[in-house]
């Protein structure tokens, strides 16, 4: 539901004159979602929608698509020529000091950088400063309602139970045939998702031995045998409108006991994971602001102190929403300097890893902060030791 009053309250809270949303042929998915465009609707001409801190919104639409924003409140200006469009922009923002757009300085955060540089130049030509709309976007795109939280928990039951399916399949195949393959395990997981009404944009990662050391490994046909190390990273959501993802990673060893060379690395990764979660819990318990980069710093410090900092090659976590990589704050001070706040009602992964040439360890859980600022870790039971697969 489009809530103009809530958006204007948020704009005023950030001391802005307004929020200007712009789209061309679906280039700004964030604006389209916030403005409640229906899935599949697509125009071929530029439009702008300006929400002032107070007062009536204003629309700028092309003559042949003059109804593009008719589902929204506000006054309409129709343009035809490009000169009319530029004049229309001046009419929307002229005389205003500071507005928000889906823009990121130096493209520091590509997740919110949806407006091209030329359009930003056009706005700034009106002597209007443009600042990032990242926290506004979060509030109206990345914050879940109660239905989405319930759908996340429902999906999590089946992503969690998928590991039992995977480990049992590996154990059974090793006992029967002495070998299985990465893709065979992947297919078992996908069948499990289908049985339980889950969907995913991409099949899971199943990586054995050195393949587990590639954080974005594409599952192949490598054999899995006794004595091998296995990483499984899987993500899925209910096959329903507005459903949100559950995203987990766990590791196992094809044996009845786990060699220390694996377990010692896992304990470092688990400690880093728990340090990140502890920071989130303590900040929200104290009612303090938490920014995404701080979570990354807390997690990364544990791995760096243990001497493995060079082997932790990605951010600590990402926003989770209707896409597995959502549009809220990421837990990142490596790939980007994430200054967006972690908001109540949002969900994100915590997934530190140590990736060595012969194997890689990652432990991934999902963290949801509810509207009452209670912190929930949704991963079933946290993994505190590597699964001895042949003991299953």
N, C-alpha and C positions, 0 to 999 in steps of 0.2 A: 504494500500500500504506500503510495506517495504521500508523505507527511510534510507539507510545506512548513507548518509551524515548527516542527522539530528541526528541520534543516535551517531555518532562519535563526532559531535559538543557538544552534551550533556555530553558525557564521558569526553571530554577535559574540559568542564566547571566545572566539579567536580574534576579536577586534578587527574584523574585515568589513569592507564595504559590500561585498557580495561574492558570489560563486558563479563563474561563467563556464558553462559546459558547451563543448563543441564536438561535432561529429561529421565525418565524411565517409560514407559507404561503410559504416560499421567500424571505423578506426578506433573509436573510443567505447569499448565494451563496458567500462566502468560507468560512464555517463548513461549509457543506454539501460543498464540495469537499475541504476538509481532512479532514473526517470520512467521506469516501468514500461519499456518497450517490450512487445511480445516477441518471443523467440521466432526467428525466421523473417521478421520484418526488416526490410532493407531499402533505404532510399538511395538515390544516385546524386543528390545535391547536398551542399553544405547547409547545416543549420546551427544556430546558437540558441541557448536558453540561459538567461541571466536571472539568478535569484538574488535579489538585494537583501541586505541585512534586515530591512523592514520594508513593507509596502508590497506592491504588485509585481510579480515576475514579468519579464519581457522576452518575446520570441523574435527570432529572425529566421525566416524561411524563404525558400525559392518559390516563384510563382507556380511552376508546374508540380510542386510538392507542397502546396500551401497548407495542407492539412497535416503535415508531418508531426506537429506538436499539439494537435487539437485535443488530445487526451489530458493535457496539462493546463492548469490555470495560467492566466496572464494575457497581456496585451500583445498583439501581433503586428510585426512589420514584414511586408513582403518585398523581396528584391527580385530583380530580373538580371540586370547587367552586373558585371564585376564591380563597376564603380558604385552601384547601389549597395552591394554587399559591404564594401569598405565604409561607405557612409553609414550603413546600418550598424557596423561595429562601433563607430564613433558615437552613434546614438545610444548604444547599450552601455558603454563604459566611460564615455567622455565626462570629465570632471570628477571622476572617482579616484581615490588615492591608491587603494590596495585591494586587489581581488585575488581569489584562488582559481587555479586551473589545474588540469591534469598534466602537470609540468614538473620536471625535476632538474635543478641546477646541475649543469655539466653531465646530465643524464646519469646522475649518481644513483638513482633508483629507477631502473627501467620498468618496474612493475606499475608505477603510476605515471610514467612519461608517455602519455597517449596523444598529446597535442603537438603538432609539428612546429619547428622553429619559426617558420614564416608566419604562422597564425599568432604566435606569441609576439613576434615583431610588430605585427599589425595592431595588436592590443596596446603594446608599449608605446607605439607611436602616438597614442592618445594621452601620453604622460601619466599612464596608469601602471603601477607596479604589479607584477604578477608573482605570486608565491605558490608553493606546492599545496595541492588540496589533499595531500596524503591522509591526514588525520580525519578530514571530512569524509573522504571516500571510505575509510575504515568504518566509521560510525554507521554509515548507511549501506555498506556493501559487505564488510567482513564480520560484522556483529550478527550473531545468530539469534533467532527467536526460539521459543520453547520447542516448536515442532522440529526445527533443524537439530537441536541438541538431542532430542529423542531419536531422530533418525541416525545421528552419529553413533549413539549408544547401540542401536539395533545393528548397524553395520559392524560395529566393533565386536559384537558377539561372534560374528562369522569370520572376520579377519583374524581374530584371536584363535578361534577353533581351527582355522586353516592350517595352523602350524602343527597341530596334532595329526591332521591328515597328511601333511608333507613328511613329517618325521616317520610316521608309521609306514608310509609308502616306501620310503628309502630303506627302512629296516627290513620290510618284507621282501623287497626286491634283492637286497644284498643276501639275505638268507636263502632265497630261492635260486637266484641266478648269479650271485657274486658281483653284480653291477647294475646300475641304472644310469640315467642321463639327466642333465640339467633340464632339458625341454620336457622330459617325461614327468618330472616333478612339477614343473610349471603347469603342464596340462591338467594334472590332478587338482592343483589349486584353482585353476579356471573353472573346472567342472564343479568344484565345491561352491564357488561363487554363484554359478548358474543355478545350482540346486536351491540356493537360499535367496534368490532374487536380487543379487548384487550385480553391479556393472562397474566397468573400469575403462579408462581411456587407453590403457596399455597394459599388457600382461606383466606379471611380477618378474623381478630379478631373482634368478637362482644362479649363484656363482660358486664354483668349487675351487679350492686351493688358490692359485694365483689370480683366478678370475674374480674372486671376492675382493681383491685389492683394487679393483676398478669401480669407483663409486657409482658410475652410470653404465655398468656392464650390460650388454644386450645378451640375454640368455641364449646359449648355444646348445651344442650337442655333446659337450664334454662329458666323459664318463665319470660316475661317482662310484667309488669303491671303498672297502674297509680301509680305515686309516686316513680318510680324506676330511678336510674341513669344508663346511658348507654355510654360505650366507643366503638368507631368503628375505627379500624386501618386497612387501606386497601392499597394495592399496586398492580400495574399492568403496562404493557407496550403494545405498539402496537404489533400485531402478525406479525412482519416483521423481516428480518435479521438485526442484529446490533442494534435493538431497545433498548432503555434504559428506566428505570422505573420512574414512579411517585409514591411517597410514602407519605401518609397523615394520620393524626390521629385527630379526633374531638370527642367532648363529648356532650351529650344531657341529658335532664331531662324530664321524662314523666309527664308533667304537663303544665299549662299555665304560671306559674311563677316558678322561680328557688330558692330554699331555700339558705340562706346565707352560710350555712355550706359547700355547694358545690362551690358557687360562690367565696367565699373568698379564697379557695384553688386554684381555677382556675386563679384568678388574679395574684397570686404569680408565678404560672407556666408560664403564658403569659408574665409577666415581665422578667422572666429568659430567655425565648425564645427571647424576643426583645433585651435583653442585649447582647446575643450572636450575633444576626444579626447586631447590632450596631457596635460591635467590628470588624466584617468582613468588613462592609462598611467603617469604619474609616481607617483601615489599608490599604485597597486597594486604597482609595482616596488619602492617603498620600504616596503611592508607597512603603510601608514597607512590610517586610516579615512577614507572619503569619503562625504559626505552629498549628497543630490540638489541642494540649493540651491547648493552650491559649484560644481557643473558649470554651472548656469545663470549664476551670477555671472561665471565665467571667459569664457563665450561672450558674454554680454551686454556685458561691458566693451569688447570689440573693436568692436562696433557703436556703442556710445555714444561711444567715443573718435573714431570716424569721423564723428560728428555725426548719426547716424541712429537714435538710441535711441528716439525717439518713434514710429518706424515698425516697431519690433520688438514686436509686440502680443500675443505668446503665449509660453508657456514654451519652454525650449530643447528639451525632449524628454519622452517618456512611456514608462512601462514597456510592454514587449511580452510577450504570453503567448498563451494560447488565445483571448483577445480582442486585437484590435490595440491597444487601450488597456488594458494589463494591470493587475495589482494589486500590483506592486512599486513601488519608489521612482521618482518622476518627477524629471526634471531641471528644478526649478522654484523660483524665488524671486520670481516675479511674481504668478501666480494664487494660489499657496499658498506657505508657507514650509516646504519639504520637508526635514524633518530625518531622515527614514529613511535608513539606510545603503545604499550601493550594495553588494550582496552578490555574492560569487563564485557563479557559476551563473545569474546573471540577465542579462536583455537589455533594452535601452532604445534609443529613438531619440535622435539628435542632429539637430535640424532648425531652425537659425536662419533667419530671414527678414527681409527689408526690403520693406515693402508701401507703395508710392507710389501716388498717384491713377491714374497712367497704366499702371503695371505693377507686379508684385510678384515678387521673387526668393526662392526657398527652396531649400536644399540639404539633403536628408535622407538619413542613413545609419543603419544599425543597429549597435549596439555590444554585444558579448557578452563577459562576463568569465567565463572558465572556472573550474573548481574549483581549478586550480593558479594562479589569479590572472593568467593570461595574457589580454591584451585583444585581441579580434578585431573588426575593422570589416568588416561583411558587406554590401558594396554593389557587388560587382564592383570595378572601378577607381573611385577617388574622382573626382568631376567637378571639374576645375580650370578649365574654361572652358565657356562656353555652346556648345551643339551648333549648328553651322551646318547646318541641316536640308537645304538644297538642295545641299549638298556631299556628301550621302550617296550 
